[in-house]
Amino acid sequence: MVLIAAAGENNALGKDNDLVWRLPDDFKRFKALTTGHKIIMGRKTLESFPKALPDRQHIAISRDKDYIPKFPCTLVHSLEDAIALVGEDETAYIIGGGEIYRQAMAFATDMELTRVHGTFQADTFFPEVDPDQWELIGERYHPKDERHPHAFTYLSYKRKKGGPKALCPSKVQLGHRHPRAIDQIFQDPGIPVDVKTVARLALGTQ
């Protein structure tokens, strides 16, 4: 499970359901990484697209049981339901928005973050990257030029092996189907308290 996002130095993602920059080379990288894979997003992110992105299976999350997507896609009503659609050998990308990123931090094993160098006014923000949980394994700087009004850096992270573990999607699916198993699921000392809290919210147990 991979988080992919572009965020300012103040973690700004966007405003009024739109980006606050236009970075063509970052769009190209997003396309190259996500093409051929499942992409998971919230309703507002889906609605920001004029049409479906080619060669990707869209999974949209909305709590509204009567919601009708603007174009054909797979509609689910929780992040847990979205994760259940991803096979063990598949790579899926979480593409937004802010609340979906926050919840998905508990499940992700990798992160592709474009850090846009500047601070921006925004109403949606990316969660803080905890250095105790995430190891930076690669970075590449892109300077400002005539096509890119801001410099930015591609940052690739992997969850640290010695740190808190990503919550296993299969455990959450088990707890969702069998509520009596929830307490056993969260006895694992390797899962930090904040991750357990997100999972309990996803399971509707608090």
C-alpha positions as a Markdown table, in Angstrom:
| # | Residue | x | y | z |
|---|---|---|---|---|
| 1 | Met | 0.0 | 0.0 | 0.0 |
| 2 | Val | 1.6 | 3.2 | -1.2 |
| 3 | Leu | 0.8 | 6.8 | -0.3 |
| 4 | Ile | 1.4 | 9.2 | -3.2 |
| 5 | Ala | 1.1 | 12.9 | -2.8 |
| 6 | Ala | 2.5 | 16.4 | -3.5 |
| 7 | Ala | 2.6 | 18.6 | -0.5 |
| 8 | Gly | 4.2 | 22.0 | 0.4 |
| 9 | Glu | 6.7 | 22.5 | 3.2 |
| 10 | Asn | 3.7 | 23.3 | 5.4 |
| 11 | Asn | 2.1 | 20.0 | 4.2 |
| 12 | Ala | -0.4 | 22.0 | 2.1 |
| 13 | Leu | -2.2 | 19.7 | -0.4 |
| 14 | Gly | -4.8 | 21.9 | -2.0 |
| 15 | Lys | -7.6 | 24.5 | -1.6 |
| 16 | Asp | -11.2 | 24.4 | -2.8 |
| 17 | Asn | -10.8 | 20.8 | -4.0 |
| 18 | Asp | -7.9 | 21.8 | -6.4 |
| 19 | Leu | -4.2 | 21.9 | -6.4 |
| 20 | Val | -2.4 | 25.2 | -5.6 |
| 21 | Trp | 0.4 | 24.6 | -8.2 |
| 22 | Arg | 0.9 | 23.1 | -11.6 |
| 23 | Leu | 4.0 | 20.9 | -11.9 |
| 24 | Pro | 3.9 | 19.0 | -15.2 |
| 25 | Asp | 6.9 | 16.7 | -14.5 |
| 26 | Asp | 5.3 | 15.7 | -11.2 |
| 27 | Phe | 2.1 | 14.8 | -13.1 |
| 28 | Lys | 4.2 | 12.6 | -15.4 |
| 29 | Arg | 5.7 | 10.8 | -12.5 |
| 30 | Phe | 2.4 | 10.3 | -10.9 |
| 31 | Lys | 1.1 | 8.8 | -14.1 |
| 32 | Ala | 4.2 | 6.5 | -14.5 |
| 33 | Leu | 3.9 | 5.2 | -11.0 |
| 34 | Thr | 0.2 | 4.6 | -10.8 |
| 35 | Thr | -0.7 | 3.4 | -14.3 |
| 36 | Gly | -1.8 | -0.2 | -14.2 |
| 37 | His | -2.6 | -0.2 | -10.5 |
| 38 | Lys | -5.6 | 0.4 | -8.3 |
| 39 | Ile | -5.9 | 3.9 | -7.0 |
| 40 | Ile | -7.9 | 4.6 | -3.8 |
| 41 | Met | -9.4 | 8.1 | -3.1 |
| 42 | Gly | -12.0 | 10.0 | -1.2 |
| 43 | Arg | -15.1 | 11.4 | -2.8 |
| 44 | Lys | -13.8 | 14.9 | -3.2 |
| 45 | Thr | -10.6 | 13.7 | -4.9 |
| 46 | Leu | -12.7 | 11.7 | -7.3 |
| 47 | Glu | -14.8 | 14.8 | -8.1 |
| 48 | Ser | -11.7 | 16.9 | -8.8 |
| 49 | Phe | -11.0 | 14.8 | -11.9 |
| 50 | Pro | -12.8 | 15.8 | -15.1 |
| 51 | Lys | -12.8 | 12.2 | -16.2 |
| 52 | Ala | -11.4 | 8.8 | -15.1 |
| 53 | Leu | -7.6 | 8.5 | -15.3 |
| 54 | Pro | -6.7 | 6.0 | -18.0 |
| 55 | Asp | -5.4 | 2.5 | -17.3 |
| 56 | Arg | -6.1 | 2.6 | -13.6 |
| 57 | Gln | -8.9 | 1.1 | -11.5 |
| 58 | His | -10.6 | 3.8 | -9.4 |
| 59 | Ile | -11.8 | 2.9 | -5.9 |
| 60 | Ala | -13.7 | 5.8 | -4.3 |
| 61 | Ile | -14.7 | 6.1 | -0.7 |
| 62 | Ser | -17.9 | 7.9 | 0.4 |
| 63 | Arg | -19.9 | 7.5 | 3.6 |
| 64 | Asp | -23.0 | 8.5 | 1.6 |
| 65 | Lys | -24.8 | 5.3 | 0.7 |
| 66 | Asp | -26.7 | 7.2 | -2.0 |
| 67 | Tyr | -23.7 | 8.8 | -3.6 |
| 68 | Ile | -23.5 | 8.4 | -7.4 |
| 69 | Pro | -20.0 | 8.9 | -8.8 |
| 70 | Lys | -19.5 | 11.3 | -11.7 |
| 71 | Phe | -18.0 | 8.4 | -13.8 |
| 72 | Pro | -18.0 | 4.6 | -13.4 |
| 73 | Cys | -15.7 | 3.4 | -10.6 |
| 74 | Thr | -15.8 | 1.0 | -7.7 |
| 75 | Leu | -17.6 | 2.7 | -4.8 |
| 76 | Val | -17.0 | 1.7 | -1.1 |
| 77 | His | -17.9 | 3.2 | 2.2 |
| 78 | Ser | -14.7 | 2.9 | 4.2 |
| 79 | Leu | -11.0 | 2.7 | 3.8 |
| 80 | Glu | -11.2 | -0.8 | 5.2 |
| 81 | Asp | -13.6 | -1.8 | 2.4 |
| 82 | Ala | -11.2 | -0.3 | -0.2 |
| 83 | Ile | -8.2 | -2.2 | 1.2 |
| 84 | Ala | -10.3 | -5.5 | 1.1 |
| 85 | Leu | -10.3 | -5.1 | -2.7 |
| 86 | Val | -6.5 | -5.2 | -3.0 |
| 87 | Gly | -4.9 | -8.6 | -3.4 |
| 88 | Glu | -1.9 | -9.6 | -1.4 |
| 89 | Asp | 0.4 | -9.4 | -4.5 |
| 90 | Glu | -1.1 | -6.2 | -5.8 |
| 91 | Thr | 0.2 | -2.6 | -5.4 |
| 92 | Ala | -2.4 | 0.0 | -4.7 |
| 93 | Tyr | -1.9 | 3.8 | -4.4 |
| 94 | Ile | -3.7 | 6.1 | -1.9 |
| 95 | Ile | -4.1 | 9.4 | -3.8 |
| 96 | Gly | -6.1 | 11.6 | -1.3 |
| 97 | Gly | -7.5 | 13.6 | 0.1 |
| 98 | Gly | -6.2 | 14.7 | 3.5 |
| 99 | Glu | -8.5 | 12.5 | 5.7 |
| 100 | Ile | -7.9 | 9.4 | 3.6 |
| 101 | Tyr | -4.1 | 10.0 | 3.9 |
| 102 | Arg | -4.4 | 10.3 | 7.6 |
| 103 | Gln | -6.3 | 7.0 | 8.0 |
| 104 | Ala | -4.1 | 5.3 | 5.4 |
| 105 | Met | -0.9 | 6.1 | 7.4 |
| 106 | Ala | -1.7 | 3.1 | 9.6 |
| 107 | Phe | -1.7 | 0.7 | 6.6 |
| 108 | Ala | 0.9 | 2.0 | 4.2 |
| 109 | Thr | 4.2 | 0.4 | 3.7 |
| 110 | Asp | 5.7 | 2.9 | 1.2 |
| 111 | Met | 5.3 | 6.6 | 0.5 |
| 112 | Glu | 6.1 | 8.7 | -2.7 |
| 113 | Leu | 6.0 | 12.3 | -1.6 |
| 114 | Thr | 6.7 | 15.3 | -3.8 |
| 115 | Arg | 7.8 | 18.0 | -1.4 |
| 116 | Val | 7.0 | 21.4 | -3.1 |
| 117 | His | 9.4 | 24.0 | -1.8 |
| 118 | Gly | 7.2 | 26.8 | -0.5 |
| 119 | Thr | 4.4 | 27.4 | 2.0 |
| 120 | Phe | 0.9 | 27.7 | 0.6 |
| 121 | Gln | -2.6 | 28.7 | 1.7 |
| 122 | Ala | -4.7 | 25.5 | 1.8 |
| 123 | Asp | -7.7 | 23.9 | 3.4 |
| 124 | Thr | -6.4 | 20.3 | 3.0 |
| 125 | Phe | -3.1 | 19.0 | 4.5 |
| 126 | Phe | -0.9 | 16.0 | 4.3 |
| 127 | Pro | -0.2 | 14.3 | 7.7 |
| 128 | Glu | 3.2 | 14.8 | 9.3 |
| 129 | Val | 5.8 | 12.2 | 8.3 |
| 130 | Asp | 7.1 | 10.6 | 11.5 |
| 131 | Pro | 10.8 | 9.9 | 11.2 |
| 132 | Asp | 10.6 | 7.2 | 13.8 |
| 133 | Gln | 8.3 | 5.2 | 11.5 |
| 134 | Trp | 9.5 | 6.2 | 8.0 |
| 135 | Glu | 13.0 | 5.8 | 6.4 |
| 136 | Leu | 13.9 | 8.1 | 3.5 |
| 137 | Ile | 15.4 | 5.8 | 0.9 |
| 138 | Gly | 15.6 | 8.1 | -2.1 |
| 139 | Glu | 15.4 | 11.7 | -3.1 |
| 140 | Arg | 15.7 | 13.7 | -6.3 |
| 141 | Tyr | 15.6 | 17.5 | -6.6 |
| 142 | His | 13.8 | 19.3 | -9.5 |
| 143 | Pro | 14.6 | 23.0 | -9.9 |
| 144 | Lys | 12.2 | 25.8 | -10.6 |
| 145 | Asp | 12.0 | 26.6 | -14.4 |
| 146 | Glu | 9.8 | 28.1 | -17.0 |
| 147 | Arg | 7.3 | 25.2 | -16.8 |
| 148 | His | 7.5 | 24.8 | -13.0 |
| 149 | Pro | 6.8 | 27.8 | -10.8 |
| 150 | His | 8.2 | 26.1 | -7.7 |
| 151 | Ala | 11.2 | 23.8 | -7.1 |
| 152 | Phe | 10.4 | 20.4 | -5.6 |
| 153 | Thr | 12.0 | 17.2 | -4.4 |
| 154 | Tyr | 10.8 | 13.6 | -5.0 |
| 155 | Leu | 11.0 | 11.8 | -1.7 |
| 156 | Ser | 10.7 | 8.0 | -1.4 |
| 157 | Tyr | 10.0 | 6.5 | 2.0 |
| 158 | Lys | 9.7 | 3.0 | 3.3 |
| 159 | Arg | 8.3 | 2.0 | 6.7 |
| 160 | Lys | 11.1 | 1.2 | 9.0 |
| 161 | Lys | 11.5 | -2.5 | 9.8 |
| 162 | Gly | 12.5 | -1.9 | 13.4 |
| 163 | Gly | 9.8 | 0.7 | 14.0 |
| 164 | Pro | 6.0 | 0.3 | 14.6 |
| 165 | Lys | 4.5 | -2.1 | 12.1 |
| 166 | Ala | 1.9 | -1.1 | 9.4 |
| 167 | Leu | -1.4 | -2.5 | 10.5 |
| 168 | Cys | -2.0 | -5.7 | 8.5 |
| 169 | Pro | -5.1 | -5.2 | 6.2 |
| 170 | Ser | -6.1 | -8.9 | 6.7 |
| 171 | Lys | -6.3 | -8.4 | 10.5 |
| 172 | Val | -8.6 | -5.4 | 10.0 |
| 173 | Gln | -10.7 | -7.4 | 7.6 |
| 174 | Leu | -10.9 | -10.3 | 10.1 |
| 175 | Gly | -12.0 | -7.9 | 12.9 |
| 176 | His | -14.6 | -6.3 | 10.6 |
| 177 | Arg | -16.1 | -9.8 | 9.9 |
| 178 | His | -15.6 | -11.1 | 13.4 |
| 179 | Pro | -16.0 | -8.4 | 16.1 |
| 180 | Arg | -15.1 | -10.8 | 18.9 |
| 181 | Ala | -11.6 | -11.1 | 17.5 |
| 182 | Ile | -10.9 | -7.3 | 17.8 |
| 183 | Asp | -9.3 | -7.5 | 21.2 |
| 184 | Gln | -7.0 | -10.2 | 20.1 |
| 185 | Ile | -6.0 | -8.3 | 17.0 |
| 186 | Phe | -4.9 | -5.3 | 19.1 |
| 187 | Gln | -2.8 | -7.3 | 21.6 |
| 188 | Asp | 0.1 | -7.1 | 19.2 |
| 189 | Pro | 2.7 | -4.8 | 21.0 |
| 190 | Gly | 4.3 | -3.9 | 17.7 |
| 191 | Ile | 1.2 | -1.9 | 16.7 |
| 192 | Pro | 1.4 | 1.7 | 18.2 |
| 193 | Val | -1.6 | 3.2 | 20.0 |
| 194 | Asp | -2.3 | 5.8 | 17.3 |
| 195 | Val | -2.5 | 3.1 | 14.6 |
| 196 | Lys | -4.9 | 1.0 | 16.8 |
| 197 | Thr | -7.1 | 4.1 | 17.3 |
| 198 | Val | -7.4 | 4.5 | 13.5 |
| 199 | Ala | -8.2 | 0.9 | 13.1 |
| 200 | Arg | -10.9 | 0.9 | 15.8 |
| 201 | Leu | -12.5 | 3.9 | 14.1 |
| 202 | Ala | -12.4 | 2.0 | 10.8 |
| 203 | Leu | -14.1 | -1.0 | 12.4 |
| 204 | Gly | -16.6 | 1.2 | 14.2 |
| 205 | Thr | -15.6 | 0.0 | 17.6 |
| 206 | Gln | -15.2 | 3.5 | 19.2 |
